Amino acid sequence: MNQGKRRMYARRRRRRQRRAAALLICFAVLIGVILAGAVIIWGQVKNYTVSYESDHYNTNVYQGSMFSSDLCVAAEEVELEGFEPDADLHAAGLFDLENKSVLCGYKLYDKVYPASTTKIMTALLALKYGNMDDEVTVSANATDFNWDEVTSGLRTGDKVTMYDLVCGLLLHSGNDCGTAIAEHIAGSEEAFAEMMNEEAASLGATGTHFVNPHGLHDENHYTTAYDLYLIFNECIKDERFVEIISMDSYDGTLTGADGTVRKETWTPTQAYGAGEATEPTGIRVLGGKTGTTELAGNCVILYDEDLNEHPYISVIMGADGPTRLYEQMNELMQAGITGTDASSSAGNQQTEE
């Protein structure tokens, strides 16, 4: 009996040993399969990586255009033969848009007060974020300006389309239009100024800070001639902007709080559009925006072209009086665009905008 039990126990032990051995063999085979698969996969990945690097490592992967690739860029002053800026001129610039070059750069990056050239940014945001068919109700704040600060004839409670406000803003340089636009789009002038600064930063205009939509003087409201070029360059990409600044006049329609409809005729403040100055031979001024305050001096930024319709942006900031402003502008355009001596007639623009 004891021998029988011993044989039975021995058989059980051998069966356990065979099962354990089988499990060990299966485990070893599984590990071998996994290692073999890993080696094969690694080889494929390695071969793919080597092949990809060989094909692409030295190629230009980025296919977009750099930020400044379509801009006129100058790191320093650019002298222009034939143009001698007045000693007290704040800044001047001439930009060849077709060839992406700066033809003249005088104090391009110096801090200047923009006066009503500010309104090109206001117009840019109005066209970008506003609905031109919107009917805007003019607030009391939008009509609260001094007698010597230019307005477009808006009255508290008037209803005016956004398009008409942009026309009054750019042509007649109405400060009231600027405030009405700002309040309609952003709720307040302060909130709109934040939008202006964000837009300026997005365009690379890092030397600019706005605090209002019209440009009446504030020490914290400033720009540079180059930044104005950047902003104006963005504006003229919108055909509606070019259409407005090119107008000889525009009849704005204003509906009073009592329902009475009246018309206001707005004409350009820049002397070429007003017929008070003559462009040099071979140059056509399409339109632009002026600005004048005591500290800013007389300023203008223009969209112009030669006889072959090659486009340019020209800017003069801080001229000593309106007559000298357009004399200097003619000298700048002729020296840079046609390469001849300038002669001009200029009108008189004395009010603060």
Protein Blocks (a to p, Z undefined) as FASTA:
>chain_A
ZZmmmmmmmmmmmmmmmmmmmmmmmmmmmmmmmmmmmmmmmmmmmmmmmmmmmmmmmpcf
blcdcfklmcccdfbdcddehiacdfklfbdcdddfklopafbdghklgccdekjmlmmm
mmmmmmmmmcfkbccdddfklmmccfklccehiaehiacdfklmmmmmmmnopaklmmmm
mmmmnopaklmmmmmmmmmmmnopakbccfbfnopacfklccdfklmmmmmmmmmmpmkl
mmmmmpfbdcdddddfkopacddddddfbfklnopaccdehiacfbdcddddfklopadd
dddddfkopacddddehiacjklmmmmmmmmmmmmmnopacdddddddfbdZZ
